[in-house]
Amino acid sequence: MSDILFISDLHLSMRTPGIAGRFFAFLANEARAAGELYILGDLFEAWPGDDAIDDADEPCNGAIVAALRAFSDAGGQLGIMPGNRDFLLGETFARRSGARLLSDPSVVERDGSRLVLAHGDALCAADTDYQAFRQQVRDAAWQADFLARPLAERKALADALRLQSESVKRDKPPQLMDVTTAAAEQLLREQRSEPARLTLIHGHTHRPAEHAHEIDGERVERWVTADWSEARGEYLRWDGKTLTRHALP
């Protein structure tokens, strides 16, 4: 059985060439050697629609999709979960990258273990303003209206939303934007299945850590993936029995 790798929160764009270069090397080396990769949201800093793949002003998009396709064509199993920055990833992106788009949450089961995968933003339940916004932009009618607009207009709106989000976050207490214990444990109870050993893996918060929860008398681990930067990258590896954290050179 191949190992499984997990990453999230790369926030790739034209402004992050160092992260993109590290990601391309990771796909060609660590990910290809493992054979199975799950990207748990926010691969892109923003995604205004799948026609952005061929946007001449953003050639990095096509290069990223081509690198994902090379991994898939080499036999890699690739699952990508849309995040809060790239929730408009669609079927054209999936077809051209060779990825399987994942619902949030999703489950991977291996040899008596049940890995629950999430982006993590839906678990930040205390931030009620954000949860209302999330519900709005995940609505099918809202997305259809947005995607009907010209690409240039969508890009401008996405930039405006990103700047607004960054401004709002500066005024919020950090704990408000973190996963709540109650939301995490509710998800774990919903996904519990005897006798499988349960583990929750998510990103979004940019707070890599391991947490322990007690679910109906059973100790359950919650692992938070790291965000990537120009200086560092990180992935989680599942070898069939345990999760381990690995920094990229």
C-alpha positions as CSV (number, residue, x, y, z in Angstrom):
1,M,0.0,0.0,0.0
2,S,1.4,3.4,-0.9
3,D,1.8,6.2,1.6
4,I,-0.7,9.1,1.5
5,L,0.5,12.7,1.7
6,F,-1.6,15.7,2.8
7,I,-1.0,19.4,2.2
8,S,-3.0,22.6,2.2
9,D,-2.9,26.4,2.1
10,L,-0.3,27.1,-0.5
11,H,-2.2,30.2,-1.8
12,L,-0.4,30.1,-5.1
13,S,-0.4,33.1,-7.4
14,M,1.8,35.2,-9.6
15,R,3.1,36.7,-6.4
16,T,4.4,33.5,-4.9
17,P,7.0,32.1,-7.4
18,G,9.1,30.5,-4.6
19,I,6.1,28.5,-3.2
20,A,5.2,27.4,-6.7
21,G,8.8,26.2,-7.4
22,R,8.8,24.3,-4.1
23,F,5.4,22.8,-5.0
24,F,6.6,21.6,-8.4
25,A,9.6,19.9,-6.8
26,F,7.3,18.3,-4.2
27,L,5.0,16.9,-6.9
28,A,7.9,15.5,-8.8
29,N,9.7,14.0,-5.8
30,E,8.0,13.3,-2.5
31,A,4.4,13.1,-3.8
32,R,5.3,10.9,-6.8
33,A,7.3,8.5,-4.6
34,A,4.3,8.2,-2.2
35,G,1.7,7.8,-5.0
36,E,-1.3,9.4,-3.3
37,L,-1.8,13.1,-2.5
38,Y,-4.7,15.1,-1.0
39,I,-4.7,18.9,-1.1
40,L,-7.1,20.2,1.5
41,G,-8.0,23.6,0.2
42,D,-6.5,26.9,-0.8
43,L,-4.1,25.6,-3.3
44,F,-4.7,29.0,-5.0
45,E,-4.8,32.4,-3.5
46,A,-8.0,33.0,-5.5
47,W,-9.9,31.1,-8.2
48,P,-12.4,33.2,-10.2
49,G,-13.5,30.2,-12.4
50,D,-12.0,27.4,-14.5
51,D,-11.4,29.7,-17.5
52,A,-8.6,31.2,-15.4
53,I,-6.5,28.1,-16.4
54,D,-5.8,29.8,-19.7
55,D,-5.6,33.4,-18.5
56,A,-2.7,34.9,-20.4
57,D,-2.2,37.4,-17.6
58,E,-1.8,34.6,-15.0
59,P,0.4,32.0,-16.7
60,C,1.1,30.4,-13.3
61,N,-2.4,28.9,-13.4
62,G,-1.7,26.8,-16.5
63,A,1.7,25.8,-15.2
64,I,0.2,24.6,-11.9
65,V,-2.5,22.6,-13.7
66,A,0.1,21.1,-16.0
67,A,2.2,20.0,-13.0
68,L,-0.8,18.4,-11.4
69,R,-1.5,16.6,-14.7
70,A,2.0,15.3,-14.9
71,F,1.7,13.9,-11.4
72,S,-1.6,12.2,-12.4
73,D,-0.3,10.9,-15.7
74,A,2.6,9.3,-13.8
75,G,0.1,7.2,-11.9
76,G,-0.4,9.5,-8.9
77,Q,-3.8,9.5,-7.1
78,L,-4.8,13.1,-6.6
79,G,-7.7,14.5,-4.5
80,I,-8.2,18.3,-4.2
81,M,-10.7,19.9,-1.8
82,P,-11.8,23.4,-2.6
83,G,-11.1,25.9,0.2
84,N,-12.3,29.3,1.1
85,R,-10.0,31.0,-1.5
86,D,-10.6,28.5,-4.4
87,F,-14.2,27.3,-3.7
88,L,-15.0,27.8,-7.5
89,L,-12.7,24.9,-8.6
90,G,-14.8,23.0,-11.0
91,E,-15.1,20.0,-13.4
92,T,-12.9,21.6,-16.1
93,F,-10.1,22.1,-13.6
94,A,-10.6,18.5,-12.4
95,R,-10.5,17.1,-15.9
96,R,-7.4,19.0,-17.0
97,S,-5.5,18.4,-13.8
98,G,-6.5,14.7,-13.4
99,A,-7.7,15.5,-9.9
100,R,-10.8,14.2,-8.1
101,L,-12.6,17.1,-6.5
102,L,-13.4,16.3,-2.8
103,S,-16.5,17.3,-0.9
104,D,-16.0,18.9,2.5
105,P,-15.8,16.8,4.6
106,S,-14.5,13.6,2.9
107,V,-13.4,10.3,4.3
108,V,-10.4,8.0,3.4
109,E,-10.5,4.5,4.9
110,R,-7.4,2.3,5.1
111,D,-6.9,-0.9,7.0
112,G,-9.0,-0.2,10.0
113,S,-8.4,3.6,10.0
114,R,-10.8,6.3,9.0
115,L,-9.3,9.6,8.0
116,V,-11.7,12.5,8.0
117,L,-10.6,15.3,5.7
118,A,-11.8,18.9,5.9
119,H,-10.5,22.3,4.8
120,G,-11.3,23.6,8.3
121,D,-13.2,26.9,7.7
122,A,-16.6,25.3,8.4
123,L,-15.3,24.3,11.8
124,C,-14.5,28.0,12.8
125,A,-18.0,28.2,14.2
126,A,-17.4,31.1,16.5
127,D,-16.9,33.4,13.6
128,T,-20.5,33.8,12.7
129,D,-19.9,36.7,10.2
130,Y,-17.6,34.4,8.2
131,Q,-20.0,31.5,8.4
132,A,-22.7,33.7,6.9
133,F,-20.4,34.7,4.1
134,R,-19.4,31.1,3.5
135,Q,-23.0,30.1,3.2
136,Q,-23.6,32.9,0.7
137,V,-20.7,32.1,-1.7
138,R,-21.3,28.3,-1.6
139,D,-24.9,28.9,-2.8
140,A,-25.4,27.5,-6.3
141,A,-27.4,30.5,-7.5
142,W,-24.7,33.0,-6.2
143,Q,-22.0,31.0,-8.0
144,A,-23.9,30.8,-11.3
145,D,-24.4,34.6,-11.2
146,F,-20.8,35.2,-10.4
147,L,-19.4,32.8,-13.1
148,A,-21.7,34.4,-15.7
149,R,-19.6,37.7,-15.5
150,P,-16.5,38.4,-17.6
151,L,-13.3,36.9,-16.3
152,A,-11.7,40.4,-15.8
153,E,-14.7,41.5,-13.6
154,R,-14.5,38.3,-11.6
155,K,-10.8,38.7,-10.9
156,A,-11.4,42.3,-9.8
157,L,-14.2,41.2,-7.5
158,A,-12.1,38.3,-6.1
159,D,-9.2,40.8,-5.3
160,A,-11.7,43.1,-3.6
161,L,-13.1,40.3,-1.5
162,R,-9.6,39.2,-0.6
163,L,-8.6,42.7,0.5
164,Q,-11.8,43.0,2.5
165,S,-11.2,39.7,4.2
166,E,-7.6,40.7,5.2
167,S,-8.9,44.0,6.6
168,V,-11.6,42.3,8.6
169,K,-9.3,39.7,10.0
170,R,-7.0,42.3,11.4
171,D,-9.8,43.5,13.7
172,K,-10.8,40.0,14.9
173,P,-9.4,38.3,17.9
174,P,-7.2,35.3,16.8
175,Q,-9.3,32.8,18.8
176,L,-12.4,33.8,16.9
177,M,-10.8,32.5,13.6
178,D,-9.7,29.2,15.0
179,V,-11.6,25.8,14.9
180,T,-13.9,25.4,17.9
181,T,-13.6,22.3,20.0
182,A,-17.4,21.8,19.8
183,A,-17.5,21.9,16.0
184,A,-14.5,19.5,15.6
185,E,-16.0,17.0,18.0
186,Q,-19.4,17.2,16.4
187,L,-17.9,16.3,13.0
188,L,-15.9,13.5,14.6
189,R,-19.0,12.1,16.2
190,E,-20.9,12.2,12.9
191,Q,-18.0,10.4,11.1
192,R,-17.3,7.8,13.8
193,S,-17.6,4.3,12.6
194,E,-16.8,1.3,14.8
195,P,-14.3,-0.3,14.9
196,A,-12.3,2.0,12.7
197,R,-9.7,4.3,14.3
198,L,-10.7,7.9,13.7
199,T,-8.4,10.8,12.8
200,L,-9.3,14.4,11.6
201,I,-7.0,16.2,9.2
202,H,-7.6,19.8,8.2
203,G,-6.0,23.1,7.3
204,H,-7.2,26.7,6.9
205,T,-6.1,28.1,10.3
206,H,-2.4,28.3,9.5
207,R,-1.8,26.9,13.0
208,P,0.0,23.5,12.4
209,A,-0.5,21.3,15.5
210,E,-1.8,18.0,16.9
211,H,-4.8,18.0,19.1
212,A,-6.4,15.3,21.2
213,H,-10.2,14.9,21.6
214,E,-12.2,12.4,23.6
215,I,-15.2,11.1,21.6
216,D,-17.5,8.8,23.5
217,G,-14.6,7.6,25.6
218,E,-12.2,7.2,22.7
219,R,-9.1,9.3,22.2
220,V,-9.1,10.9,18.7
221,E,-6.4,12.9,17.1
222,R,-6.9,16.1,15.1
223,W,-4.0,17.1,12.9
224,V,-3.7,20.7,11.4
225,T,-1.7,21.0,8.2
226,A,0.7,23.9,7.8
227,D,0.4,26.8,5.4
228,W,3.3,27.2,2.9
229,S,5.5,30.3,2.5
230,E,8.4,31.5,0.4
231,A,10.7,30.2,3.2
232,R,9.2,26.8,4.0
233,G,6.7,24.0,3.1
234,E,5.4,21.1,5.0
235,Y,3.3,17.9,4.4
236,L,1.8,15.2,6.5
237,R,2.5,11.5,5.7
238,W,0.2,8.6,6.5
239,D,2.0,5.2,6.3
240,G,-1.0,3.1,7.0
241,K,-0.6,3.3,10.8
242,T,0.6,6.7,11.9
243,L,0.8,10.3,10.7
244,T,4.1,12.2,10.7
245,R,5.0,15.8,9.9
246,H,7.7,16.6,7.4
247,A,9.4,19.9,6.4
248,L,10.4,20.4,2.8
249,P,14.0,21.6,2.1
